[in-house]
Every structure is written in structure tokens, then in C-alpha cells.
Amino acid sequence: MEPNYNLTDTTPVFTNDIIVFGLLMGLLAFVFYTNSLKGGFWEKFYKIVPALLLAYLLPAILTSTHIIATDWVSYENGQYIKHTSQLYYIASRLLLPASLILMTLSIDLKAVFKLGPKALIMFFTGTLGIVIGGPIALYIVGSLSPETVAGTGHDALWRGLSTLAGSWIGGGANQAAMLEIFQYNPKKYGATVLVDIFVANLWMAILLLGIPRAQKIDRWLKADTSAIEELKQKVTAFAKKVERIPTLTDYMVMLGITFLAVALSFFGAQHISRFLNEQVAFIADKSSAFSSFGSQFFWLISLATIFGITFSFTKIKNYEGAGASKIGSIFIYILVATIGMKMDLSEILKNPGLIFIGLIWMTIHAILLIIVAKLIRAPYFFLAVGSQANVGGAASAPVVAAAFHPSLASVGVMLAVVGYVVGTLAALGGAILMQMVSKLMGII
């Protein structure tokens, strides 16, 4: 077979997922051990750089130096073969729902509702920032560098950027809906995916960097954090009340219940997704604003969260005393490491014009969030989680929320679910605005 000369061999040093997983766990062990050291360099270091951020960046460095990879191409027997690591898929489909159950089973739902409307206000502010940020970024870069935004018909850049809007408001299902609706050239689609991964992950890193400084930020915002502190205290007090030295039986029962619930969630998600895609026309239509309801991942996360909340009304919640949220945090950190694997820092040099659009876009999103947070005196927690519920969705919103406190992970999940619901419709609005800007600039 003649080789495809459009491809190149990008095989990393380690390709076996078992070896890569071992490397990731070794990095996490290094982060946790050094974070536990008192006095000296490491204590000063972790006052500046949070452990969660380091757990995210170290795998990104391994990817950027081609030691590991999420996707690569190998040249074997006269042909190029594409490969994909399954670690992120396993972490997001198995460990993420498990962590949501473990971190939600002790939640005080009444206290969550007492957090008030500011969480939703910040979420929709983040959505608005994505909707208007794309057209503004397109106009700015188009004015400075017309060749960056050049393209007509199915090559028109606004079509590709519409998929970014879908990803940054809802997630993968909404991104796929935008691609289906606007039919962007598949050969150019990969470049927008790289912008999505690089800019979204960079923004997540910045948000994580702000978490150790949350109190200072809240003072500047003049934010009322009493409801958040009350929720933390209630969960902490309950954990202390039921705290015990866990036995092997505790771990086996707790993990057995958790992964059985994950299995039922996955089973339910498969059948609900299949039924809706086969029987409900406006969901089966990938160009529909409701197509995200056909996403299996959407139902997996939703059902796992429902299981966790249901457990919080039963005696199962007492397993918090045996370390349920701690085990959930372990799963979250493994997920973060696999997310970090997806970020290649060297990609910024390959298509600086498109990256620049993404950076301006995300900056507008951030500025709008800061302005509104200042106006309504919303805590940094609502700003960070409201943003990630848009940009990162269910895979990263609970990660950021749990970085504040494990009891807050469910808030991130609930907002991420809202993102799935409104994602396609909001992204359509942003795409129409970008199309209008393109017509105005004569680049369509």
C-alpha cells in the first residue's frame, strides 16, 4: 500500500495505556507527596501553584515533549495508522460518574438551593460571553490579519468557529450539532479542535490558579460567601459526625454500590439515548437545537448525579465517614491528569492566528464574568464554576467546583447540565452573529 504523504509518524515514546497510566499515577504521587512537605521550597511553591493545577500541567508537559499522547500516527507495514489512547474515555465514562456519586451522596440539597440565583446568573453571563465573544474576536483578528479569516462557502471560518461556540457552551454533543448544521470543511475542522483544546484548557489552568487566592478575590468583589461557607460547614460537620476508621468491608460495599450505580447509569444512558435518537425526530436531527438530549454522555452524568442525590436521603450517605469524598477526589485527580494529556503546549506555534481568535474570545468571556461578578457581588466560586460549566462542561465543572471543596462538586454538575440544555440554541445565536460579521467584512 502506498503511504499517505499527508501524514507523518508522530508516535510518542510510550504508547501503551498501562504504562502511560503508571506514569500519570507516578506524577500524582509526586504532587501529593511534595504538597505534604512542610517548610522549605515546596510549601512556598504550593502557595503559588495549586496541586490540582500541577496535576493537570505535568501530563501536558509530557504530551508536549512527545513522551505520551492522546492521539498519534504510526507508520507500519507501508501504511499510516491512527491511534487513540483510551485513558480519557475510561476516566470520563467510569471514574467521573463514580466521583460524582461519591461526592454527592452526603450533599445537603436544601443548602445547595440556598446558594441562591447568583450561580445561574454567572452561568448565563458566561454563556453570553461566548455568544458575543466569537463575533468580536472574529472582527478584531479579521481587521488585523484578513488572511487568517479568509475562506468562503464551507471553508468560511465562521462555520468552524460555530463548533467552538457549541463546545464552549454545552460540550461535545453541541459541538457536533454545530458541525452538522453549518457543514464546515472536515479537512479544516481539526484546526478548530486544537483551538478548543488549547484555549479551553489554558483558561481552566488560570481558574485553578485563582483558587488559592479565592478569599482575596472575594474581598475585591465584595462577595457574600456565607451560603457557600454554610454548605461547606454542614458537609464537614456531617463527615466528622459519621467519621470512622474504614474497614475492608466499608470500601468494598461503598465501591460496589458506586460502580453498580455507574453501571446502571451507563445502561440507562445507552437505552435513553438510543430511544430518543430513534423515536424522537427533533432529537435525532443533528442540526436540531435539542440534539444534545440524544447524547449518551449527557444522560450518563445526569443519571449518576441523580443516584448520588438519591443516596443522600438514605443511610448510604454515612459512607462519607468512611472516606467517600476522598475516594471521589482520587478519581477526580486521575481525570484531571487525563485531561492534561490532551493539551499539547507546542500547538500554539502551529496556527497563531486561530489561537489568537480563541484567546480574544475567551478574554471577552472572562471580562464579562468579572464585571457581572463585581456588580452582583458574586463569589469567585460562582465565577469559576459558572465559566467551566460552559467552557468545560460536565468533565471539568465538577473538577473546579471540588477544588474549592468536595461538597461543592454537585453544583458544578448541575450547572453543566444546564449548559447541555441551552448549548446548541445559544451557539446558534453566536454562529449567526459571526456570519453577520463575516458578511460585514466581505469574507464570506
C-alpha positions, 0 to 999 in steps of 0.5 A: 500500500502506498503511504499517505504523504499527508501524514507523518509518524508522530508516535510518542515514546510510550504508547501503551495505556498501562504504562502511560497510566503508571506514569500519570499515577507516578506524577500524582504521587509526586504532587501529593507527596511534595504538597505534604512537605512542610517548610522549605521550597515546596510549601512556598511553591504550593502557595503559588501553584495549586496541586490540582493545577500541577496535576493537570500541567505535568501530563501536558508537559509530557504530551508536549515533549512527545513522551505520551499522547492522546492521539498519534500516527504510526507508520507500519507495514507501508501504511499510516495508522491512527491511534487513540489512547483510551485513558480519557474515555475510561476516566470520563465514562467510569471514574467521573460518574463514580466521583460524582456519586461519591461526592454527592451522596452526603450533599445537603440539597436544601443548602445547595438551593440556598446558594441562591440565583447568583450561580445561574446568573454567572452561568448565563453571563458566561454563556453570553460571553461566548455568544458575543465573544466569537463575533468580536474576536472574529472582527478584531483578528479579521481587521488585523490579519484578513488572511487568517479569516479568509475562506468562503462557502464551507471553508468560511471560518465562521462555520468552524468557529460555530463548533467552538461556540457549541463546545464552549457552551454545552460540550461535545454533543453541541459541538457536533450539532454545530458541525452538522448544521453549518457543514464546515470543511472536515479537512479544516475542522481539526484546526478548530479542535486544537483551538478548543483544546488549547484555549479551553484548557489554558483558561481552566489552568488560570481558574485553578490558579485563582483558587488559592487566592479565592478569599482575596478575590472575594474581598475585591468583589465584595462577595457574600460567601456565607451560603457557600461557607454554610454548605461547606460547614454542614458537609464537614460537620456531617463527615466528622459526625459519621467519621470512622476508621474504614474497614475492608468491608466499608470500601468494598460495599461503598465501591460496589454500590458506586460502580453498580450505580455507574453501571446502571447509569451507563445502561440507562444512558445507552437505552435513553439515548438510543430511544430518543435518537430513534423515536424522537425526530427533533432529537435525532436531527443533528442540526436540531437545537435539542440534539444534545438530549440524544447524547449518551454522555449527557444522560450518563452524568445526569443519571449518576448525579441523580443516584448520588442525590438519591443516596443522600436521603438514605443511610448510604450517605454515612459512607462519607465517614468512611472516606467517600469524598476522598475516594471521589477526589482520587478519581477526580485527580486521575481525570484531571491528569487525563485531561492534561494529556490532551493539551499539547503546549507546542500547538500554539506555534502551529496556527497563531492566528486561530489561537489568537481568535480563541484567546480574544474570545475567551478574554471577552468571556472572562471580562464579562464574568468579572464585571457581572461578578463585581456588580452582583457581588458574586463569589469567585466560586460562582465565577469559576464554576459558572465559566467551566460549566460552559467552557468545560462542561460536565468533565471539568465543572465538577473538577473546579467546583471540588477544588474549592471543596468536595461538597461543592462538586454537585453544583458544578454538575448541575450547572453543566447540565444546564449548559447541555440544555441551552448549548446548541440554541445559544451557539446558534445565536453566536454562529449567526452573529459571526456570519453577520460579521463575516458578511460585514467584512466581505469574507464570506 
